[in-house]
Amino acid sequence: MKIKTLLISMAAMFLSLTAGAQRYCNPLPMPIGQGGVASGDVSIFQDDDGTYYMYCTGGGAWVSKDLFNWDFHHVDNIPIAPDVHKYNGKYYLTGNDITIWEGDTPLGPFHDLGPFKNTGGPELGWKVPFDSMLFVDDDNTPYLFWPGRGRTGIYGVELDKNDLTRFVSSPTHLFNYNPLHWFEHMGEHNEYQNVAWIEGPWVVKRNGIYYCAYSCSGTEWKSYAAGYYTATSPLGPYTYGGNNPLLRKTDGVVTGPSHGSIIKGPDGEYWAFYTIVLGGQFGGRKIGMDKIEFDELGNMSVKVTETPQPAPLGKPDTGRKSVQLSVNKASRGSFSSQQPGFFASYAVDDFAGTCWRPLPTDKEPTLMLDLSPAVDINVIDLFDVDGLRIMFASGNRSIIGGGRILPVYKYKLEGSMDGKNFYMLVDRTNNTKIADTVFDDIQPRQCRYVRLTITDWPKEVELGVIEATVFGKYSGYINPTNPQENDRYLYKY
């Protein structure tokens, strides 16, 4: 019995250590299911048993215990910009509509309770509430928050505790578009200085302070961003956050972070989940997440990332500050094939608007990268490779996840010191995960070259690689003219 107990304890310790090493990378590799693609406007709530439920424009729901491992579940009739919250034992669904739905479980089925009713006084911007969010305060009072149209800003109202379709008062106008807030302007460079589209409110309470995050100024721009206001009561008055914007990033692959939700994670920290706007013709939208930091004054901030980060239950691991190693490292002759206009170099250009497409006759497309193109012929830099992110172009998104094709991509990544003799870094040749974005956290290994091989993919769509990113950090160098010096830097395997 003691041996059995010891084995169980050791197994639990191993699982704990494994979980602690977990890292994630944006865009999140969300699984795809029949009728569901995680394509933005992300909303998350935590049920009483600690389970997290995520809903997105694109249908379906995702379920997790740790905000890291997600399982897809089919849910009927998910609206655009959905939001689900629990109130008095029932689950209520709102979205880009004037209607509210009710269900007995967070996965439905949900039935229509009808439109919201303004019974408290004059109408004030509430006729067509969209992107609406249900918030339940600590005293079990329910509230509804939603945006107006364009420059109108954000509204809120208390709901009838016995009938969530009824407003108990006239809606309160919480705040408006402000031309002085530069990131609220429309345009790729925020150049439309009197045009705005404020949307996607999300209210969360922390230490007695109500934070109302909002999105601006249109999901068509890489400048899509988020700001926030604070108040000491749900309906304000609200004060502009002095360190805004809360979310903004316009370079790289992870751009246009906005329209999401804020949730307290299993680690006790607050996390921002957000929409990612991918620029260019292969763009579309995906999901990202990053930790929220609070200063001593209660101001919140988010560093939007696209390098591997510790998951909510992951260890900080301060020794692994990975960077992108693969950007612009493709060279002539380092790939098996490419179609005109869809060059192999596009797979490593750090831009979501381009795509590498191998020739249709290429049965196992390969791409080899020299991570250390030598400038000084006597010195060759080496790197510890520790992560791989691949964003596949899945073709017609009405097919992917729409009931006909579920994408499973199989691949492997190998490393080499000389470009001739290779060792395995990642083997996903038997992959069964249904997703068009993948991330592999790799046990660090020293390389000069890496070789990606795509071994299988859904043949109903044309294979494309939007971005193949190798992560790691500098680990030393070798000097071909001085082998004795190399012994200090080369790892022995």
C-alpha positions, -999 to +999 in steps of 0.1 A: +000+000+000+029+024+008+045+017-025+012+023-043+008+056-024+044+066-032+038+059-069+006+079-070+024+108-052+053+106-077+029+106-106+011+136-092+044+154-088+054+146-124+021+160-137+025+191-115+060+197-129+048+191-164+019+215-160+043+241-145+064+241-176+035+250-199+038+279-222+014+294-246+019+316-277-004+340-295-024+335-316-039+308-294-041+273-311-078+270-305-093+237-316-119+238-344-152+219-344-182+213-365-200+247-366-174+265-346-143+286-353-127+309-327-128+341-348-130+369-324-153+389-301-142+365-273-162+362-241-153+341-211-170+333-178-161+310-149-188+287-135-193+278-099-172+246-102-142+266-116-147+256-152-141+283-178-164+287-208-154+307-239-177+319-267-167+336-299-182+350-331-181+319-353-202+296-331-197+269-306-181+270-271-147+261-256-143+246-222-112+246-199-101+241-163-069+261-166-072+287-194-046+266-213-062+234-225-094+239-244-120+215-257-146+225-283-183+218-278-210+224-304-237+249-293-266+259-315-276+294-323-246+313-310-250+349-321-223+374-333-203+388-303-219+363-278-217+366-241-229+340-215-232+346-177-249+328-149-276+343-128-298+326-101-289+291-114-297+298-151-274+308-180-282+338-201-269+345-236-267+379-252-250+392-283-253+414-313-291+416-309-318+431-288-327+396-276-317+376-245-317+338-243-319+314-213-305+280-208-302+254-180-265+247-188-237+268-202-237+248-234-274+252-240-299+247-255-309+283-251-344+295-257-354+330-267-369+352-239-376+380-263-362+416-266-351+439-238-378+463-227-371+499-216-397+503-189-379+530-169-382+561-190-372+578-222-352+558-247-315+566-247-294+548-274-308+514-264-330+505-293-306+482-310-281+471-283-253+450-298-221+435-282-242+435-250-227+421-218-245+409-187-227+417-154-238+405-120-225+425-090-215+410-056-250+418-042-266+397-071-279+428-089-278+422-127-267+449-152-265+451-189-238+471-208-237+478-245-223+503-271-243+528-291-234+533-327-202+549-340-191+578-317-219+573-292-199+554-266-211+529-239-244+526-220-255+506-189-287+498-171-298+478-141-321+448-150-351+435-132-340+407-109-371+387-117-371+394-154-338+401-172-356+414-203-368+445-183-348+477-176-356+490-141-346+526-150-336+547-180-302+536-194-272+556-182-247+570-208-214+560-192-190+577-216-187+589-251-160+589-279-134+615-271-114+630-300-086+637-276-081+599-272-059+594-303-062+555-303-101+559-306-098+574-341-106+552-371-080+543-396-049+521-400-029+550-386-058+565-366-059+592-392-097+598-391-097+621-362-134+627-359-146+592-368-149+564-344-166+531-337-168+523-299-180+488-291-174+456-270-178+468-234-166+444-206-171+452-169-151+435-142-149+444-105-116+443-085-109+456-050-141+476-051-133+493-084-154+487-115-133+485-147-152+490-180-130+480-210-141+490-245-130+485-281-121+510-308-122+518-336-131+490-360-121+455-365-110+462-401-078+479-389-046+466-374-049+497-351-079+481-334-073+487-297-089+488-263-092+513-235-108+514-201-126+536-176-130+531-138-158+538-113-169+530-078-204+519-088-215+498-118-232+528-135-206+553-127-197+580-130-167+566-149-132+581-151-109+577-180-078+554-174-048+577-175-025+550-189-046+541-219-046+524-243-051+491-225-044+470-256-027+480-288-002+465-312+003+472-349+034+453-359+042+416-364+015+389-367-004+397-335-020+430-344-053+448-336-058+433-301-093+443-289-129+433-283-125+406-256-130+399-220-112+400-186-112+369-163-096+359-131-074+329-138-067+298-117-035+314-106-054+343-090-042+368-117-064+386-142-061+378-178-072+397-209-086+376-238-089+395-270-095+394-308-065+395-330-069+412-364-046+396-389-037+420-417-038+412-455-057+389-477-050+358-455-059+377-424-092+370-407-093+370-369-080+348-341-078+348-303-050+360-280-045+363-242-021+381-219-018+388-182-031+421-168-008+440-145-021+464-119-001+492-103-004+506-068-030+531-080-052+504-096-043+513-132-043+482-154-020+475-183-014+446-207+018+438-227+005+422-259+029+393-268+036+369-296+065+350-281+061+320-258+048+330-223+040+310-191+005+298-190-017+308-160-005+277-141+029+277-157+062+286-140+076+321-147+108+303-159+129+335-160+157+317-178+137+312-210+131+346-226+125+333-261+126+355-292+117+349-328+147+333-346+132+326-380+122+360-394+135+364-429+159+334-426+147+316-457+172+316-486+173+304-522+173+266-524+161+261-488+126+249-498+111+221-518+088+241-540+068+273-542+040+287-564+044+320-583+034+348-560+034+325-529+070+324-521+086+303-494+101+334-478+065+346-470+063+319-444+089+337-423+082+374-431+064+381-398+033+392-416-001+376-417-010+390-451+013+367-471+014+330-476+037+302-488+020+277-511+040+247-523+033+232-557+003+208-557+027+180-568+048+185-537+038+156-514+059+166-484+068+203-486+099+213-467+114+246-456+149+248-442+162+279-423+197+289-415+193+306-382+228+320-384+237+334-418+274+341-413+286+377-418+320+369-403+331+336-420+351+327-389+321+329-365+288+311-366+261+319-340+241+291-325+207+291-308+187+270-284+155+263-302+126+259-278+093+267-296+074+264-329+043+282-341+027+275-374-003+294-388-018+275-417-040+291-444-070+269-444-086+283-475-124+289-475-134+294-439-170+287-447-158+251-453-134+249-424-154+243-393-187+247-412-197+211-411-177+197-440-140+198-433-121+198-400-084+206-406-058+182-392-022+192-401+008+168-397+043+180-396+078+177-380+106+201-372+142+189-372+174+206-361+210+204-374+244+219-368+257+214-404+226+213-426+232+177-434+227+156-403+193+163-386+178+153-353+141+155-343+128+186-324+090+181-329+073+151-343+036+157-351+034+133-380+007+114-361-011+146-351-049+144-346-056+179-332-081+198-353-067+234-356-052+257-382-028+273-357-004+252-337+022+258-311+048+233-297+068+240-266+101+223-273+128+210-249+156+235-258+182+221-282+211+238-299+208+243-336+221+263-365+196+249-390+160+239-387+139+220-413+101+221-413+083+193-432+045+192-437+036+155-440-002+157-444-030+182-445-067+183-456-065+178-493-099+195-499-081+228-493-049+242-509-020+240-484-007+273-473+016+285-445+010+320-433+038+320-408+062+294-394+079+309-364+108+293-346+115+306-311+146+303-289+176+322-276+213+327-284+234+300-269+270+307-282+291+305-313+316+282-331+348+292-348+355+268-377+392+278-375+396+270-338+381+236-328+394+239-292+374+271-287+343+254-300+344+228-271+333+256-247+301+263-266+290+231-284+265+209-265+272+172-265+243+148-274 
